Amino acid sequence: MSGLTRFSVDEGRLIIRLNLAGEKCSAIATKINSHRTDSNYCTPRGVRKYIARYKTPKNPKRWCKKRLNTEALAYMDRLIDEDREISAVDLQRRLLNELNIAVSESVIKVERRKLGWTFASTQYAQMVRIVNKEKRLVFCNDILSRGDTFDDVVFTDECTVRCQRFLSKQFRRKGEPMSAWLRPVPKHPFSVSIQYMYMYSMYTATCTCIHV
């Protein structure tokens, strides 16, 4: 009869308790077989294997080592802070050329997320001079005070072919203020405008369309 080495939880506890008490493997096997109702009896050899397996120290869990050290993480964080449009490929190239660290793009993306950077749509803010801000405020307050209805005013609708770069995505740190990631946009970029003017007159109740 071969030595069976599979035991239930209760049997395993009994084996260890009797072994610590100084019982021999043959006596432990006899005691366990006396509680079994089927024909699957254990042998002293099986008990001896179970005790040896119990005493063998388990291998410690292998934790994944940190792919990037503190210096590399600080360097990558500084690069993203200086250029919010930098990609993982560019970060990979800079780490290899300047710090001699070779990592994959997936590692860079994971570490970048741990640093608190998130990928979102680029938002723009109109560039207005401080002097013009004051003038606009005065102009709007004057219109509100006069209750202007904008009669006899020319409104224009235009289509612009513009030489300008629009970025749909950029990185920003979670929780940082809006002023840190708003992108400046010029008020009058180099462009060619095709526009129509709609002139409305309250006196004639007519609307005239003129191509410019």
C-alpha positions, 0 to 999 in steps of 0.5 A: 500500500502506497503512502498517501500524503493527502490529509484533511485540515483536521488530520493535518492538525492532529499529525502536527500536534502528535509529532510535537508530542513525540509520537512516532509516524507509525503511531500517528498513522494508526491513530488517523486510520482509526478515524477513517471509514473508507479504505484509503488508509495512510502509511507512516511514510505518508505521515513522514512526508506531510511532517517534512512538507510542513517543516519546510519553510515557504518561499517568500512572496516575490514582490515586483521590484520597482522599475524606476528608482526615485531619481528617475521618477523625479526626472520624469515628473520634472519632464512632464511638468515642463512639457505637458504634451510629452509622450511616453515614447519621448520619456522613454528616449530621454530616460535612456539617453540621459539616465541610461535607463531602459524601460518599456512604455507600459512601465512609464505609463504606470509610473506616470499614473502613480505620480498623479498625472492624468491625460485629458483634453486640452483646454484653452483660455483667451489671451487678453491684456490687462489693459483690455480687460479693464476696458472690456469691463467698463464697456460691458457695464456701460451697455448694461446701464444704458439697456442697449438692445443692439439695434442697427448693429452689424453682426458677422459670421466667419469661416477661418482657415487658420495656421494654428496648432490645436492639441486635443489632449495633454497631461495635468496633475490631479488636484492642481489649479486650472491656471497651471494647465490652461494653454494660451491661445492668441486672439488674432493668429495668422489666418485667412477669414471668409466672412459674411456680414448680416446687417439688421435695421429696426426701422426697415425690418430687413436683413442684408447679407454681404460677402466680404 
